[in-house]
Amino acid sequence: MDKFIFVLGSNWQLSIAELDNVLKFSQFKGKITDYSANIAVVQFEDLHKDRHYINKLMELQFILGGTQKIARIYDFIDIRTIQTAFPLQIEKFKMVETTRKKISVILDNLLDNSFRKIKNENIFFAVSIYPILYDEEYYKKVLVKHFLPFLNKEIMVILKQKGAKKSLYYEYPEEYMKSGNLNPIFPHHLIKYGLFNQDRAEIIFGFSEEGVYIARTFTCDDPNFKKRIDEERPHKEFKSAISPKLTIIMLNFLNLFEQREDKKILDPFVGNGTIPLFALIEDFQIYGSDVDSKKVNNTIRNLNWLLEELEEPIPPLLNERFREIDVRFLSNYFEQDFFDGICTEPTLGPFYKKRPYYSEAVEVIKNQLEPLYEAIFKESYKILKIHSRICIVAPIINTIDGGDVQMDIIKFAINNNFKLIPMIDMNRIINKSNIKLQFRRQHTKSLIDAKKGQILKRKIYVFEKQD
Ligand SMILES: C[S@@+](CC[C@H](N)C(=O)[O-])C[C@H]1O[C@@H](n2cnc3c(N)ncnc32)[C@H](O)[C@@H]1O
């Protein structure tokens, strides 16, 4: 089977949107053939035929902000077989036993295919189960408590039968197994336990409504690297900063995949520079501005710190590309049609510790934010190349007495000759019967990035400059 599992980040809708966009427009052409809230199954047009496909997967992993791991699929078991072997309540013991034996045969073949050598090796493996949704009863009661121990034991025994000198598995903490609240092994553990070595492996069992895909992990995100940049840079303000993950996802919606080193992108609200920092890592030519000169200096210092950390030379005139500019006058400072993309998180309003009243939120939006967003589109139109994109965050404010308040940013964009680009292409997304897995048509225009109960949510939009 020439398919791959992409393990999705916590905002699975945003992760799928990003992945599908990259598979549609980048050189890594492919399609999502199945998905759940935790995994996407990808079939490439030709990447898998490349002799060095693992290197290609690593490149792809590096580009994607919303993918945690990529694993090659070796087998598939349909959902009926799994549910017969591991029912919520055992009634027919004989059926359970014979179906489990069938699964053992599948595991036997899988291990021959996924390990280059077993005989005389000391093998260490970790089993990770990705359910359709973490909060489902079947995951907590059956998959964690029965399927996982079965897999650990069976795989261990089969490896021994195949001549492994030793065969050991990763043991999850007892208390998580008991409660059923288990997270599969994290990417940084994959790195720590050396699970990409020849005699080690993470074996993923990724569920969709159709069945379970069995795969071996080949590459994972290095969250410690991004975290270190985000947290150790000299200047940082946690309350107003966008996350590295979201930054990378937004950069991918600019649809600039080829020759990134020549693509000029701007953040006109740099703050402490999260967007340029990660855009630099992703190879873009970065520019930035902010009305606050202190913020501009912070960004410059952060960038110089990063380049020193990476032991890379400082590009000529880098500091000059960051300037104190009020967004309303951007076009006075940059040439017309200069940029290939704009990626930005403008001021999102006050930092609320408590939910505001509806009338307060409406006032902030009307008086402060709407004029600012209108100016962004007016000025961006002048300095962006034709058909170039702007990926932008807009706020949703959750109020005490009136629910969510937000502005009509689409109106400002259209008035200034930008076209809205839906973040999800519904023609490429397959149907799902579980309502929690469906993308609703009206929600595809933009996607939200927020944690449960957050007062200020980020809504992400993509627009394209028209002729
Ligand atoms: C939400 S912060 C951006 C945070 C940034 N993404 C980061 O990670 O550090 C918004 C920034 O917009 C700047 N700003 C506010 N009004 C502006 C204006 N009219 N023109 C340009 N920048 C402005 C503020 O100084 C602030 O640094």
The ligand as an ORCA input file, in Angstrom:
! r2SCAN-3c Opt
* xyz 0 1
  C      -0.737     41.395     18.260
  S       0.726     42.311     18.114
  C       1.654     41.331     17.016
  C       2.350     40.270     17.731
  C       3.303     39.504     16.880
  N       2.588     38.650     15.932
  C       4.244     38.703     17.741
  O       4.243     37.476     17.660
  O       5.002     39.274     18.530
  C       0.265     43.690     17.205
  C       1.345     44.718     16.912
  O       0.736     45.723     16.096
  C       1.376     46.953     16.351
  N       0.494     48.027     15.855
  C      -0.611     48.548     16.426
  N      -1.142     49.512     15.646
  C      -0.376     49.597     14.537
  C      -0.411     50.389     13.370
  N      -1.354     51.300     13.176
  N       0.535     50.195     12.433
  C       1.512     49.261     12.616
  N       1.614     48.501     13.713
  C       0.673     48.657     14.673
  C       1.621     46.915     17.846
  O       2.681     47.796     18.192
  C       1.927     45.443     18.086
  O       3.323     45.230     18.131
*
